[in-house]
Amino acid sequence: MSYAVKEMFLTLQGEGVRSGRRAVFLRFAGCNLWTGREQDREKAICRFCDTDFVGTDGENGAKFASAADLAAMVDRLWGPGREERYVVITGGEPMLQVDDALVEALHEAGFEIAIESNGTLPVHPGIDWVCISPKAGSEVVQRSGDELKLVWPQPQAPLPGHDFADMAGWRFDHFLLQPLDDPDADQHREACIAQILEHPRWRLTLQTHKMLGLK
């Protein structure tokens, strides 16, 4: 199997429980909630996406012929040393491309593997850290993992079929609210705070990489 990668780069994890951790970000091209074509935006489930996942023209983006080739590039970006190796696989929707061969190749290279997924596809069982970010209007099938990270508010909210009470019954170790990044971001932060004060199982997460000027 070949792999279409939008971009890859060494940075710090910017969101969630592991914010601040050194990581190689591996962003796959493509998403099952939006085709990426501007003319289809009004048909998209996830209309607030702030990520360019179309094509392979980003930093270190390419089509990789094999899992070994892709893992070698991740290894090269991390650099020397095998301590605390960490790769975050994201998208788009990464589970459209993640397979046994890639998970095995990254583990052989010494990497702990995290994934950030919309949860509409089952996550590969070999992934070490699972972060699910539900999108309103989609059917979430992956209802367990390490982090549930909900962007809030969403244009289509409340989430059909799973409100805060429902999601609290999902099997995650951490429940996180992240303010929607748009011109009304200040209001969204206040909305997240209000939700957390009402639902104390949830915690606030911010996009610290944007604050720091990181990718």
C-alpha positions as CSV (number, residue, x, y, z in Angstrom):
1,M,0.0,0.0,0.0
2,S,1.2,3.5,-0.8
3,Y,0.5,6.5,1.5
4,A,-0.5,10.1,0.6
5,V,1.0,12.5,3.1
6,K,0.1,16.2,3.2
7,E,2.9,17.3,5.5
8,M,5.4,16.1,8.2
9,F,7.4,18.1,10.6
10,L,9.1,18.1,14.0
11,T,7.3,20.3,16.5
12,L,5.7,20.3,20.0
13,Q,2.3,18.7,20.6
14,G,0.0,21.8,20.8
15,E,-3.3,20.4,22.2
16,G,-4.6,18.0,24.7
17,V,-3.2,16.1,27.7
18,R,0.2,15.7,26.1
19,S,0.6,19.4,25.1
20,G,4.2,20.5,25.0
21,R,5.7,17.1,24.2
22,R,8.2,16.8,21.3
23,A,6.6,15.1,18.4
24,V,6.8,14.4,14.7
25,F,3.5,15.3,13.2
26,L,2.5,13.1,10.3
27,R,-0.6,14.6,8.5
28,F,-2.2,12.3,6.0
29,A,-4.1,13.7,3.0
30,G,-7.8,13.2,2.7
31,C,-10.8,13.1,4.9
32,N,-14.1,11.2,4.9
33,L,-16.1,14.2,6.2
34,W,-15.2,16.6,3.4
35,T,-13.8,16.1,0.0
36,G,-11.5,19.2,0.4
37,R,-13.1,20.9,-2.6
38,E,-14.3,24.5,-1.9
39,Q,-17.4,24.0,-3.9
40,D,-18.4,21.1,-1.5
41,R,-18.0,23.1,1.7
42,E,-21.7,23.6,2.2
43,K,-22.2,19.8,2.0
44,A,-19.5,19.0,4.5
45,I,-20.2,17.6,7.9
46,C,-17.2,19.3,9.4
47,R,-17.5,22.9,8.1
48,F,-15.2,24.5,10.6
49,C,-12.0,22.6,9.8
50,D,-8.9,24.8,10.1
51,T,-6.5,22.3,8.5
52,D,-5.4,22.0,4.9
53,F,-5.3,18.2,4.2
54,V,-5.7,18.3,0.4
55,G,-2.9,17.0,-1.8
56,T,0.7,16.2,-0.9
57,D,2.3,19.7,-1.4
58,G,3.0,20.5,2.3
59,E,6.3,20.4,4.1
60,N,7.8,17.0,3.5
61,G,4.6,15.9,1.8
62,A,4.7,13.2,-0.8
63,K,3.3,9.8,-1.9
64,F,5.3,7.1,-0.1
65,A,5.5,3.8,-1.8
66,S,5.8,1.7,1.3
67,A,5.4,1.8,5.1
68,A,9.2,1.4,5.4
69,D,9.8,4.5,3.3
70,L,7.3,6.6,5.4
71,A,8.7,5.4,8.7
72,A,12.2,6.2,7.5
73,M,11.2,9.8,6.8
74,V,9.6,10.0,10.3
75,D,12.9,8.7,11.7
76,R,14.9,11.3,9.8
77,L,12.7,14.1,11.0
78,W,13.1,13.0,14.7
79,G,16.9,12.9,14.4
80,P,19.4,10.9,16.5
81,G,18.5,9.3,19.7
82,R,15.7,6.8,20.5
83,E,14.6,8.2,23.8
84,E,10.9,9.3,24.0
85,R,10.3,8.9,20.3
86,Y,6.8,10.1,19.6
87,V,4.8,10.5,16.3
88,V,1.3,12.0,16.1
89,I,-0.7,10.7,13.1
90,T,-3.4,13.1,12.0
91,G,-5.2,14.4,9.0
92,G,-7.7,14.8,7.5
93,E,-8.8,11.4,8.7
94,P,-5.7,9.2,9.3
95,M,-7.6,5.9,9.6
96,L,-8.3,6.0,5.9
97,Q,-4.6,5.1,5.4
98,V,-3.2,3.6,8.7
99,D,-2.6,-0.1,8.4
100,D,-0.7,-3.0,10.0
101,A,2.5,-2.3,8.0
102,L,2.8,1.3,9.0
103,V,2.1,0.6,12.7
104,E,4.7,-2.1,12.7
105,A,7.3,0.0,10.8
106,L,6.9,2.9,13.2
107,H,7.1,0.7,16.3
108,E,10.3,-0.9,14.9
109,A,11.8,2.5,14.5
110,G,11.2,3.1,18.2
111,F,8.2,5.4,18.1
112,E,5.2,5.6,20.4
113,I,2.3,6.2,18.1
114,A,-0.5,8.7,18.8
115,I,-3.5,9.3,16.5
116,E,-6.0,12.1,16.2
117,S,-9.2,10.9,14.5
118,N,-12.8,11.9,14.0
119,G,-13.9,8.5,15.3
120,T,-16.0,7.5,12.4
121,L,-13.7,4.6,11.7
122,P,-12.3,2.1,14.2
123,V,-8.8,3.0,15.3
124,H,-6.0,0.4,14.6
125,P,-5.5,-1.7,17.8
126,G,-1.7,-1.1,17.6
127,I,-2.0,2.7,18.2
128,D,-0.6,3.6,21.6
129,W,-2.5,6.9,22.3
130,V,-5.9,7.5,20.9
131,C,-7.4,11.0,20.7
132,I,-10.9,11.2,19.2
133,S,-12.4,14.5,18.1
134,P,-16.2,14.0,17.3
135,K,-17.8,16.1,14.6
136,A,-21.5,17.0,14.8
137,G,-23.6,15.1,12.3
138,S,-21.2,12.2,12.0
139,E,-21.6,8.7,13.5
140,V,-18.8,8.1,16.1
141,V,-17.9,4.4,16.2
142,Q,-14.7,4.7,18.2
143,R,-16.1,5.5,21.7
144,S,-13.1,4.5,23.7
145,G,-9.5,5.7,24.0
146,D,-7.2,8.0,25.9
147,E,-8.6,11.5,25.0
148,L,-12.0,12.7,23.8
149,K,-11.3,16.2,22.5
150,L,-14.5,18.1,21.5
151,V,-14.2,21.4,19.6
152,W,-16.9,23.6,21.0
153,P,-19.2,25.0,20.0
154,Q,-19.8,23.4,16.6
155,P,-21.9,25.0,13.9
156,Q,-24.3,22.0,13.9
157,A,-24.3,21.7,17.7
158,P,-25.9,20.1,19.7
159,L,-24.3,16.9,18.5
160,P,-27.1,14.7,17.2
161,G,-27.3,11.5,19.2
162,H,-24.5,12.3,21.6
163,D,-24.8,15.2,24.0
164,F,-22.5,15.9,27.0
165,A,-24.3,13.4,29.2
166,D,-24.1,10.7,26.5
167,M,-20.4,11.2,25.9
168,A,-19.6,11.1,29.5
169,G,-20.5,7.4,29.3
170,W,-17.9,6.8,26.6
171,R,-14.8,5.0,27.7
172,F,-12.0,7.7,27.7
173,D,-9.5,8.6,30.3
174,H,-9.7,12.3,29.6
175,F,-12.6,14.5,28.4
176,L,-11.4,17.8,26.9
177,L,-13.2,20.9,25.4
178,Q,-11.4,23.0,22.9
179,P,-12.7,26.4,21.9
180,L,-13.6,26.7,18.2
181,D,-10.9,28.9,16.5
182,D,-12.8,31.5,14.5
183,P,-13.4,35.3,14.8
184,D,-15.6,34.7,17.9
185,A,-12.9,32.7,19.7
186,D,-13.2,34.8,22.9
187,Q,-16.9,34.0,23.2
188,H,-16.2,30.3,22.5
189,R,-13.7,30.2,25.3
190,E,-16.3,31.5,27.6
191,A,-18.8,28.9,26.3
192,C,-16.3,26.1,27.0
193,I,-15.7,27.4,30.6
194,A,-19.4,27.5,31.2
195,Q,-19.8,24.0,30.0
196,I,-17.0,22.7,32.2
197,L,-18.4,24.5,35.2
198,E,-21.6,22.6,34.6
199,H,-20.0,19.3,33.5
200,P,-16.8,19.0,35.8
201,R,-15.6,15.8,34.2
202,W,-14.5,17.9,31.2
203,R,-11.3,20.0,31.1
204,L,-10.2,22.9,29.0
205,T,-7.6,22.5,26.3
206,L,-6.2,25.3,24.2
207,Q,-4.3,25.3,20.9
208,T,-0.9,26.3,22.4
209,H,1.0,25.8,19.2
210,K,-0.9,28.7,17.6
211,M,-0.1,30.9,20.6
212,L,3.6,30.0,20.3
213,G,3.7,30.4,16.5
214,L,4.4,26.7,15.9
215,K,2.8,24.5,13.2
